[in-house]
């Protein structure tokens, strides 16, 4: 981690919602999802927040040897967004506690504030992480 990884880092990211990021597309094999509204899925929105947080801190890491993984999310998804709308995510790094990073997150679709919350990520050493994952797979016989 670079010395520049400090609270206060902010990042804004825009993404146009497509039909591939709606509730019916979340799990195409789930018949329950197929009859639900054709709006931006919370699951994809979480991924969008993760993406924005990664972009925010990437210049402050020894990328790609150091990366971050999501460990906690607390978000209220308060408004529906149809395909075609552009979602703007804003993230701000609130806390750096060794390798633990806490972000304030929000998203707006041009008409409504659609989500707000907090997200936690941990800085990992990619080589060590991959080695532990490989060991887990071997132990499980997969």
C-alpha positions in Angstrom: 0.0 0.0 0.0 1.2 3.4 -0.8 1.4 6.3 1.7 -1.3 8.0 -0.3 -4.0 5.5 0.8 -5.6 7.7 3.3 -9.2 8.7 4.3 -10.8 11.3 2.1 -10.1 9.7 -1.3 -13.2 10.2 -3.5 -14.2 8.7 -6.8 -17.2 9.1 -9.1 -18.1 6.5 -11.7 -20.9 6.5 -14.2 -22.6 3.4 -15.7 -25.5 3.1 -18.1 -27.9 0.3 -17.0 -28.6 -2.3 -19.7 -31.1 -5.1 -19.8 -28.3 -7.4 -18.8 -28.1 -5.8 -15.4 -31.8 -6.1 -14.5 -33.5 -8.4 -12.0 -34.5 -11.0 -14.6 -30.9 -11.2 -15.8 -29.5 -11.7 -12.2 -30.1 -15.5 -12.2 -31.7 -16.4 -15.5 -32.4 -19.9 -14.2 -34.5 -18.6 -11.4 -38.2 -18.5 -12.6 -39.0 -16.2 -9.7 -36.7 -13.5 -11.1 -38.1 -13.8 -14.6 -41.5 -12.4 -13.5 -40.0 -9.5 -11.4 -39.7 -5.9 -12.6 -37.2 -5.1 -15.4 -35.1 -2.7 -13.2 -31.5 -2.4 -12.1 -30.9 -5.4 -9.7 -29.6 -4.8 -6.3 -27.0 -7.6 -6.8 -25.6 -5.8 -9.9 -25.7 -2.4 -8.0 -23.5 -4.0 -5.3 -21.0 -5.0 -8.0 -21.1 -1.5 -9.3 -20.2 -0.1 -5.9 -17.4 -2.6 -5.6 -16.0 -1.5 -9.0 -16.1 2.2 -8.0 -14.3 1.5 -4.8 -11.6 -0.5 -6.6 -11.1 2.3 -9.0 -10.9 4.8 -6.1 -8.0 3.0 -4.4 -6.2 1.3 -7.3 -3.8 4.2 -7.8 -2.9 4.0 -4.1 -2.0 0.3 -4.2 0.9 -1.7 -5.7 -1.5 -3.0 -8.3 -1.9 -5.8 -9.4 0.2 -7.4 -6.6 -2.1 -5.7 -4.1 -5.9 -5.8 -4.7 -9.0 -5.4 -2.6 -11.8 -7.8 -1.8 -15.2 -6.9 -0.5 -16.1 -8.1 3.0 -19.2 -6.2 4.0 -21.9 -4.1 2.5 -24.7 -2.2 4.2 -26.8 -0.4 1.6 -30.4 0.8 1.2 -31.7 0.4 -2.3 -34.5 3.0 -2.3 -35.5 3.6 -5.9 -36.0 1.6 -9.0 -33.9 2.4 -12.1 -35.0 1.2 -15.6 -32.6 0.2 -18.3 -31.2 3.1 -20.3 -30.7 5.3 -17.2 -27.2 6.4 -16.3 -26.2 5.6 -12.7 -23.6 7.8 -11.0 -21.9 6.2 -8.1 -19.9 8.3 -5.6 -17.6 6.7 -3.1 -15.5 8.2 -0.4 -12.9 6.4 1.7 -13.8 7.0 5.4 -11.4 4.8 7.2 -8.1 3.0 6.7 -7.3 0.5 9.5 -4.2 -1.4 8.5 -5.6 -3.4 5.5 -9.3 -2.7 6.3 -10.9 0.1 4.2 -14.4 1.6 4.9 -16.2 3.6 2.2 -19.3 5.8 2.2 -21.2 4.9 -1.0 -24.2 6.4 -2.9 -25.8 6.1 -6.3 -28.1 8.4 -8.2 -29.9 7.7 -11.5 -30.5 11.2 -12.7 -34.0 11.2 -11.2 -33.6 9.8 -7.8 -31.0 9.0 -5.1 -31.3 5.2 -5.6 -28.9 3.9 -2.9 -26.8 4.9 0.1 -24.7 3.0 2.6 -21.2 1.8 3.6 -18.9 -0.8 2.1 -15.9 -2.5 3.6 -12.9 -3.9 1.7 -9.6 -5.5 2.6 -6.3 -5.1 0.9 -4.9 -8.5 -0.1 -1.6 -9.8 -1.4 -2.8 -11.4 -4.6 -0.2 -14.2 -4.6 -0.9 -15.2 -1.0 -4.7 -15.0 -1.6 -4.4 -17.3 -4.7 -2.2 -19.8 -2.8 -4.8 -20.0 0.0 -7.6 -20.5 -2.5 -5.7 -23.2 -4.3 -5.1 -25.0 -0.9 -8.8 -24.8 -0.1 -9.7 -26.3 -3.5 -7.2 -29.1 -3.0 -8.5 -29.9 0.5 -12.1 -30.0 -0.7 -11.1 -32.3 -3.6 -12.6 -30.0 -6.2 
